Amino acid sequence: MTKTVEESKIVRIIFIALLLDLLSFTIILPLFPRLLEFYKSTDTSKDSLLSYFAHCLDEYKQLTGMVSNKRWDTVMLGGFIGSLFSFLQFIVSPILGHASDRFGRRAVLLCTMIGNIVSTCLWCFANTFSWFLTARIIGGLSEGNVQLSIAMISDVTSKERRSKHMALVGIAFAIAFTAGPPLGAWLASIDLTQQAWALPGMYPYSMAALVALLLLLIETIYLFTQLPETSSQPAPSSDSNKSKKNKPSPTATTTKADPGLSQKQNDNLWNLGLVQCMFTFLFSGMEFTLVFLTYDVLSYSHLQQGKLLGFMGIASAMIQGGYVRRKRQQEKTLAVQGMILGTFGLASLALVGLQLGALATSVCLYCGVLCLAFTSGTVVNSLTSLASLQSQQDQGKHLGLFRSFGQLGRALGPLSACTVYWILGPVWTYGIGAMCLSLLAINSVVSLPSSRQIKTD
């Protein structure tokens, strides 16, 4: 089997597994607003964690004299859960990356799958908010599939073809966002508690959780039977560790930040990481509040939420397959284009908050989502591709650290956006986001390296 054929086979396995993982992940997205409302209506014990959270919000309102829409409390609760999930990913991303370099990508990936399965099992029976939060915590600590998939693609692809294959990660996201949310919305209409065979602890959202669990089980079996090890770096022995300490790095110039990289490479990774952090901070805030915006302003049902996210997924998939993979633009150019379109998208969502009328509001909503679909399909993949070009060794470590920048932004984004939404409402939230993203686009033009510059350094 030729190297190119073997490369394509491994990338195909990674793509299918990642798609299954993301389908499982996206099933819950359109359910969040009404799922949290379900817990607020059923988990009413004064000693419950949810009651304590509601009490803290009420105390803050009384202290500040703030008056807000009661539905905005649900937005705030959702922001807390979203940020907690991503903060845990921020903690484990560098650990998983380093572990995959040392023990192999396959072994670490299978370990994270066990954690995801445990998390989803708990969700199946999470009839109280405390159990649901526990499931999200375990899921956040176990989520490493995207990071490890990127590292594995970097292992088996050349620099010339890497960007093309990296686009498959974005395509997997796009397909998952197309199919996952509508599937989740439909599954939410199936109440297993009405079935004679319903198990103790099941509740109206157990069906969605069971299907997500089934997808994860299929993915785990598929990875175990089909995926080979992609990292060519053996686990370091004590002798090799000693020799590394005594042997100078082959690079011309090194820094304390990472002695395996040149000063220029470290600077590039730092700039890319900062841009990634700021972008995911802004984009994740929009991404997480979108379903709450449509729930709050338009009273969208599960099905309507699923259709909207499905439209976004289809648009993103078309952009990935028809524009990004053709590689007519450099990664830096694609990233900047995505940020510019994202600015227009956030501005359109701000207009949704003004409630200009049914037709105008729907037009603004779908125009905004279309622009943000372009952003979703271009920016993160382009930044990741640029980061992967910085180093051929310790890919898991470097991409793990780079991804942790994004997870930090994603950890802060939902809670920050939901807090602004809770205090000021949707118009200010998306207006501020649009202004900040436009400034980030200008900064990216100045600070980011192009792929040509990286290859000539």
C-alpha positions in Angstrom: 0.0 0.0 0.0 1.5 3.4 -1.0 2.0 6.1 1.5 -0.7 8.3 -0.1 -3.3 5.5 0.0 -2.4 4.7 3.6 -2.7 8.4 4.4 -6.1 8.7 2.8 -7.3 5.5 4.6 -6.3 6.8 8.1 -7.8 10.3 7.4 -11.0 8.6 6.4 -11.2 6.6 9.6 -10.5 9.7 11.6 -13.2 11.6 9.7 -15.9 9.0 10.3 -15.1 8.7 14.0 -15.0 12.4 14.5 -18.4 12.7 12.7 -20.0 10.2 15.0 -18.5 12.0 18.0 -19.8 15.4 16.9 -23.2 14.0 16.0 -23.4 12.8 19.6 -22.2 16.1 20.9 -24.6 18.3 18.9 -27.8 16.4 19.8 -28.1 18.4 23.0 -27.6 21.8 21.5 -31.2 22.8 20.6 -32.5 21.2 23.8 -30.6 23.5 26.3 -33.2 26.3 26.9 -36.2 24.0 27.5 -34.1 21.3 29.2 -33.0 23.9 31.8 -36.6 25.1 32.1 -37.6 21.5 32.8 -35.1 21.3 35.7 -36.4 24.7 37.0 -39.9 23.3 37.1 -39.2 19.9 38.6 -36.0 20.3 40.7 -37.7 22.6 43.2 -36.2 21.4 46.5 -34.8 24.3 48.6 -31.7 22.3 49.2 -31.0 21.6 45.5 -28.1 23.1 43.6 -30.4 24.7 41.1 -32.3 26.5 43.9 -29.1 27.8 45.3 -28.1 29.1 41.8 -31.5 30.8 41.5 -31.2 32.3 45.0 -27.8 33.8 44.1 -29.2 35.5 41.0 -32.2 36.9 43.0 -29.8 38.2 45.7 -27.7 40.0 43.1 -30.8 41.5 41.5 -32.0 42.8 44.9 -28.5 44.1 45.7 -28.1 46.1 42.5 -31.8 46.9 41.9 -31.5 45.2 38.5 -34.7 44.3 36.7 -34.4 41.6 34.0 -36.6 39.3 32.0 -37.1 36.0 34.0 -36.2 34.1 30.9 -32.8 35.7 31.0 -32.1 33.7 34.2 -32.1 30.6 32.0 -29.7 32.2 29.6 -27.3 32.9 32.6 -27.6 29.4 33.8 -26.8 28.0 30.4 -23.8 30.3 30.1 -22.5 28.9 33.4 -22.8 25.3 32.2 -21.2 26.1 28.8 -18.3 27.9 30.3 -17.7 25.2 32.9 -17.6 22.5 30.2 -15.1 24.4 28.2 -13.0 25.4 31.2 -12.5 21.7 32.0 -11.5 21.2 28.4 -9.0 24.0 28.7 -7.4 22.2 31.7 -7.1 18.8 30.1 -6.2 19.8 26.5 -2.4 20.2 27.2 -2.4 17.0 29.3 -4.1 15.0 26.6 -1.7 16.4 24.0 1.4 15.5 26.0 0.0 12.1 26.9 -0.7 11.3 23.3 2.9 12.1 22.4 4.2 9.8 25.1 1.7 6.9 25.1 0.2 7.2 21.6 -2.8 8.9 20.1 -4.9 5.7 19.9 -4.6 4.8 23.5 -5.4 8.3 24.8 -8.3 8.7 22.4 -9.9 5.4 23.6 -9.5 6.5 27.2 -11.3 9.7 26.5 -14.1 7.7 24.8 -14.7 5.8 28.1 -15.1 9.1 29.9 -17.6 10.3 27.2 -19.6 7.1 27.5 -19.8 7.5 31.3 -20.9 11.1 30.9 -23.7 10.3 28.4 -24.8 7.3 30.6 -25.3 9.8 33.4 -27.2 12.1 31.1 -29.6 9.3 30.3 -30.8 9.2 33.9 -30.1 12.9 34.9 -33.6 13.7 36.2 -32.2 16.3 38.5 -30.0 19.3 37.7 -27.2 18.0 40.0 -26.9 14.8 38.0 -27.0 16.7 34.7 -24.2 19.0 35.9 -22.1 16.0 37.0 -22.5 14.5 33.5 -21.3 17.7 31.9 -18.3 17.9 34.2 -17.2 14.4 33.3 -17.9 15.1 29.6 -15.7 18.3 29.8 -12.8 16.4 31.3 -13.1 13.6 28.7 -13.5 15.7 25.5 -10.4 15.2 23.4 -11.6 13.8 20.1 -11.2 17.0 18.1 -7.8 17.8 19.4 -6.5 14.3 18.9 -8.0 14.0 15.5 -6.2 17.1 14.4 -2.9 15.7 15.8 -3.4 12.4 14.0 -4.1 14.2 10.7 -0.9 16.2 11.2 1.0 12.9 11.9 0.1 11.3 8.6 -0.1 14.2 6.1 2.5 16.3 4.4 2.6 20.1 4.8 1.4 20.5 1.2 -1.8 18.4 1.8 -2.4 19.1 5.4 -4.6 22.1 5.0 -6.8 20.2 2.6 -7.2 17.3 5.0 -7.7 19.7 8.0 -10.8 21.0 6.1 -12.3 17.6 6.8 -12.5 18.5 10.5 -14.6 21.5 9.6 -16.7 19.4 7.2 -17.4 16.9 10.1 -18.5 19.9 12.2 -20.7 21.2 9.5 -22.4 17.8 8.8 -22.9 17.2 12.5 -24.4 20.6 13.0 -26.7 19.9 10.0 -28.0 16.5 11.3 -27.4 16.6 15.0 -29.6 19.4 16.2 -32.7 18.4 14.1 -32.2 14.8 15.3 -32.0 16.0 18.9 -35.1 18.2 18.5 -37.0 15.2 17.1 -35.8 12.8 19.8 -37.0 15.3 22.5 -40.5 14.7 21.3 -40.2 11.0 22.4 -40.9 10.7 26.1 -39.6 7.4 27.4 -41.3 7.9 30.7 -44.6 7.0 29.0 -43.3 3.6 28.0 -44.0 0.5 30.1 -40.4 -0.6 30.0 -39.0 2.8 31.2 -36.1 2.4 33.7 -36.0 4.2 37.0 -34.5 7.7 36.6 -35.5 8.2 33.0 -37.1 11.6 32.2 -38.4 13.3 29.0 -34.9 13.9 27.5 -33.6 10.4 28.0 -34.3 9.3 24.4 -31.9 12.0 23.1 -29.3 10.9 25.6 -29.7 7.2 24.6 -29.1 7.9 20.9 -26.1 10.0 21.8 -24.8 7.1 23.9 -25.4 4.6 21.0 -23.3 6.9 18.6 -20.5 7.0 21.1 -20.5 3.2 21.5 -20.4 2.7 17.7 -17.5 5.2 17.5 -15.5 3.5 20.2 -15.9 0.0 18.6 -14.9 1.5 15.2 -11.8 3.2 16.6 -10.7 0.1 18.5 -11.0 -2.1 15.5 -9.9 0.2 12.7 -7.6 3.0 13.9 -3.9 2.3 13.8 -1.4 4.3 15.9 -0.3 7.4 14.0 2.4 8.9 16.2 5.8 7.7 15.2 7.4 8.9 18.5 8.1 6.1 20.9 7.5 6.6 24.6 10.6 8.2 26.0 12.8 6.0 28.3 14.9 7.3 31.1 18.0 7.1 29.0 16.5 9.1 26.2 15.4 11.7 28.7 18.9 12.1 30.0 20.3 12.4 26.5 17.8 15.0 25.6 18.9 17.1 28.6 22.5 16.9 27.5 22.0 17.3 23.8 21.4 20.8 22.4 18.4 21.4 20.2 19.0 21.2 16.5 17.2 24.5 15.9 19.2 27.5 15.3 17.6 29.6 18.0 15.6 28.4 21.0 13.6 30.0 23.8 12.6 29.1 27.3 9.0 28.9 26.0 9.7 25.7 24.1 13.3 24.7 23.6 12.3 22.5 20.6 11.1 25.5 18.6 12.9 28.5 17.2 12.2 32.0 18.5 10.2 32.8 15.3 8.1 29.6 15.7 7.4 30.4 19.3 6.3 33.9 18.4 4.1 32.6 15.7 2.5 30.0 18.0 2.0 32.7 20.6 0.3 35.1 18.2 -1.9 32.3 16.7 -2.9 31.2 20.2 -3.9 34.7 21.2 -6.0 35.2 18.1 -7.5 31.8 18.6 -8.3 32.6 22.2 -10.0 36.0 21.4 -11.9 34.5 18.4 -13.3 31.6 20.3 -14.2 33.9 23.2 -16.4 36.0 20.8 -17.7 33.2 18.6 -18.5 30.7 21.4 -20.5 33.5 23.2 -22.6 33.9 20.0 -22.8 30.2 19.4 -24.1 29.5 22.9 -26.5 32.4 23.2 -28.0 31.8 19.7 -30.5 29.2 20.9 -31.4 31.3 23.9 -31.9 34.4 21.6 -34.4 32.5 19.5 -36.1 31.0 22.6 -36.3 34.4 24.3 -37.2 36.7 21.4 -39.0 34.3 19.0 -40.2 31.6 21.4 -38.7 28.9 19.1 -39.6 25.3 19.8 -37.1 22.4 19.7 -38.0 21.7 16.1 -37.5 25.3 15.0 -34.1 25.4 16.9 -33.1 22.3 15.1 -34.0 23.7 11.7 -32.0 26.9 12.3 -28.9 25.0 13.4 -29.4 22.6 10.6 -29.4 25.5 8.1 -26.2 26.8 9.6 -24.6 23.3 9.3 -25.6 22.9 5.7 -24.3 26.4 4.8 -21.0 25.6 6.6 -20.6 22.3 4.9 -21.1 23.9 1.4 -18.5 26.5 2.3 -16.1 23.9 3.5 -16.5 21.6 0.6 -16.9 24.2 -2.2 -14.6 27.0 -1.1 -12.1 26.0 1.6 -11.0 22.7 0.2 -10.2 24.2 -3.2 -7.3 26.0 -1.5 -7.5 29.1 -3.7 -6.9 31.3 -0.7 -4.1 31.1 1.9 -5.0 30.2 5.5 -4.5 33.7 6.8 -6.7 35.2 4.1 -9.5 32.6 4.9 -9.3 33.4 8.6 -9.6 37.2 8.0 -12.5 36.7 5.6 -14.3 34.6 8.2 -13.9 37.3 10.8 -15.2 40.0 8.5 -18.3 38.0 7.7 -18.7 37.1 11.3 -18.8 40.9 12.1 -21.7 41.3 9.8 -23.3 38.2 11.2 -23.2 39.4 14.8 -24.6 42.8 13.7 -27.5 41.1 12.1 -28.2 39.2 15.3 -28.2 42.5 17.2 -31.0 43.6 14.8 -33.0 40.5 15.7 -33.1 41.7 19.3 -34.8 44.9 18.1 -37.8 42.8 17.0 -38.4 44.9 13.8 -41.4 42.7 12.8 -41.8 39.0 12.0 -40.4 39.1 8.4 -37.6 41.5 9.0 -36.6 39.6 12.2 -36.5 36.3 10.3 -34.4 37.8 7.5 -31.9 39.3 9.9 -31.7 36.0 11.8 -31.0 33.8 8.8 -28.7 36.4 7.2 -26.7 36.5 10.4 -26.6 32.7 10.7 -25.4 32.5 7.1 -22.5 34.9 7.7 -21.6 33.0 10.9 -21.7 29.7 9.0 -18.9 31.1 6.8 -17.0 32.1 9.9 -17.5 28.7 11.4 -16.2 27.0 8.3 -13.0 29.1 7.9 -11.4 30.7 10.9 -10.6 27.9 13.4 -9.5 25.4 10.7 -7.3 28.0 9.1 -5.6 29.0 12.4 -5.2 25.3 13.3 -3.6 24.6 10.0 -1.1 27.5 10.5 -0.3 26.2 14.0 0.3 22.7 12.7 2.9 24.0 10.2 5.1 25.3 13.0 6.6 22.0 14.1 6.8 18.4 12.8 7.8 17.0 16.3 5.7 16.8 19.4 2.6 17.6 17.3 0.2 16.5 20.1 1.9 18.7 22.6 2.1 21.8 20.5 -1.5 21.4 19.1 -2.7 20.6 22.6 -1.2 23.9 23.9 -2.6 25.8 20.9 -6.0 24.3 21.4 -5.9 25.1 25.1 -5.9 28.8 24.0 -9.1 28.2 22.2 -10.6 26.3 25.1 -9.7 29.2 27.4 -11.7 31.6 25.1 -14.5 29.1 24.9 -14.5 28.7 28.7 -14.9 32.5 29.2 -17.1 33.2 26.2 -20.5 31.7 27.0 -20.5 33.0 30.6 -19.4 36.4 29.6 -21.9 36.7 26.7 -24.7 35.3 28.8 -23.8 37.8 31.6 -24.0 40.7 29.2 -27.2 39.3 27.8 -28.6 38.9 31.3 -27.8 42.5 32.3 -28.2 44.4 29.0 -30.2 42.2 26.6 -29.4 40.8 23.1 -28.9 44.1 21.2 -26.0 45.2 23.3 -24.6 41.7 23.5 -24.3 41.1 19.8 -23.4 44.8 19.0 -20.4 44.7 21.3 -19.5 41.3 19.9 -19.5 42.7 16.3 -17.3 45.6 17.2 -14.8 43.4 19.0 -14.6 40.9 16.1 -14.0 43.7 13.6 -11.0 44.8 15.7 -9.7 41.3 15.9 -9.9 41.0 12.1 -7.7 44.1 11.8 -5.2 42.8 14.4 -5.0 39.4 12.5 -4.1 41.2 9.3 -1.1 42.7 11.1 0.0 40.0 13.5 -0.7 36.6 11.9 2.0 34.8 9.7 1.0 33.5 6.3 1.7 29.9 5.3 4.3 31.2 2.7 6.2 33.0 5.5 6.1 29.9 7.7 7.5 27.7 4.9 10.3 30.1 4.1 11.4 30.6 7.8 
